[in-house]
Amino acid sequence: MLFEPFSFGGLNLKNRIVRSATYEKRADEDGFVTGALIEFYEDIAKGGVGLIISGGILVHPSGRVAPQMLCIHNDFYIDKLKRLTDAVHNLGGTILTQVVHGGRQSLPALLGGEQPVAPSPVFDPSTRITPRAMDDQEIWEVIESFGNAARRATYAGFDGVQLQAAHGYLVNEFLSPHTNIRDDYWGGDEERRFHFVEEVYRAIRREAGEGYPVLIKMNADDFIEGGLGAEESVRIAKRLADMGVCAFEVSGGMYESGNKTVRTEILKPEQEAYFRSAAGLFKRDLLVPVMLVGGMRSRPVMEEVLFKGDADLISLSRPLVREPDLPHKMAQGKEKADCISCNGCMRFNKLDVVRCTQLKP
Ligand SMILES: Cc1cc2nc3c(=O)[nH]c(=O)nc-3n(C[C@H](O)[C@H](O)[C@H](O)COP(=O)(O)O)c2cc1C
């Protein structure tokens, strides 16, 4: 099934393998597309993946999470982003961009020393940062910035956008009862915690137009006591699907939950596909496609996930950092990715670009 074409939301994919959003560290210091970034995506497109999702792209300067990340918070970025999408389209590829605001996980060093913003001032033990609660005006400004980013994504030729609502970034922070302890329109109970993602989706839809593919990456579980869990996540997803979200990528974890999102020690098939049961819950209750991400390394596991109906699409990050041509290799009979899940590619600070540290540069 892995190499069967798959269509949804107006997208026609040549197979069911997705390149999950992966920060590249190949934009310039100001977040513009570079030649190195285009070459990087050309390699992925040539490698045969059905759908590419770019690394998180910054919608508002207050949400910066990493140096040299892609930016889309100003019209100036459009021209060079168009060169990126043209390059991928010329190779027959399909590319979405992942719109993100880092919230409390944004880094003060990248914000000119400013305190990161979030729904509530909840201390993050992983970064040792207590963010500043956003006021109503700031919340609406960031909502508009997601809409403006989506409009620019259409001008830049992206085939759709994926909203980053997982991994402890701003949208996840509004959804999670752990990070959102407000008592106003934006928080206080499940209904009010939903309002931020609801308004962000509306802004995106308004600016990008009817029919433009809008996907969401969500946490099935924050893996934090008092955080978002699978039952509520599925309820949220159902509401968003009714509003028009055309696919969900199921993930989990925040910075402070430790090594949950990008796990190591994936040595046996049983350790692969670590959000599989959560994705199955989404599949059970949703009519739109579900993408599973996290730890898939061998073709038999991927095929089984699809065959058993736990997901419709297989999303890969680290395996494609190591082998951008993995889809082609698997189509020709390769059974298992070379990626050993060492997370060397995640030591961004020490690397000039995100790359596999098992291979010679
Ligand atoms: C180097 C690196 C950068 C990542 N950047 C992003 C990102 O920009 N947005 C996102 O949603 N997830 C990001 N992730 C998480 C992946 O998309 C994926 O959820 C996770 O790595 C698990 O999948 P895997 O086992 O196939 O690597 C990143 C992961 C890695 C290793």
The ligand as an ORCA input file, in Angstrom:
! r2SCAN-3c Opt
* xyz 0 1
  C      16.188     17.777     13.185
  C      14.715     17.763     13.469
  C      13.963     18.911     13.239
  C      12.563     18.885     13.457
  N      11.825     19.995     13.155
  C      10.464     19.945     13.264
  C       9.657     21.024     12.816
  O      10.137     22.048     12.302
  N       8.303     20.894     12.979
  C       7.722     19.771     13.514
  O       6.507     19.697     13.622
  N       8.475     18.732     13.922
  C       9.818     18.780     13.789
  N      10.562     17.689     14.141
  C       9.875     16.479     14.618
  C       9.585     15.529     13.447
  O       8.714     16.097     12.486
  C       8.971     14.199     13.911
  O       7.731     14.494     14.537
  C       9.875     13.433     14.880
  O      11.235     13.554     14.495
  C       9.539     11.932     14.945
  O       9.616     11.339     13.668
  P      10.870     10.426     13.185
  O      10.996      9.299     14.164
  O      10.504      9.984     11.798
  O      12.080     11.294     13.225
  C      11.950     17.707     13.938
  C      12.739     16.563     14.172
  C      14.080     16.577     13.925
  C      14.881     15.331     14.140
*
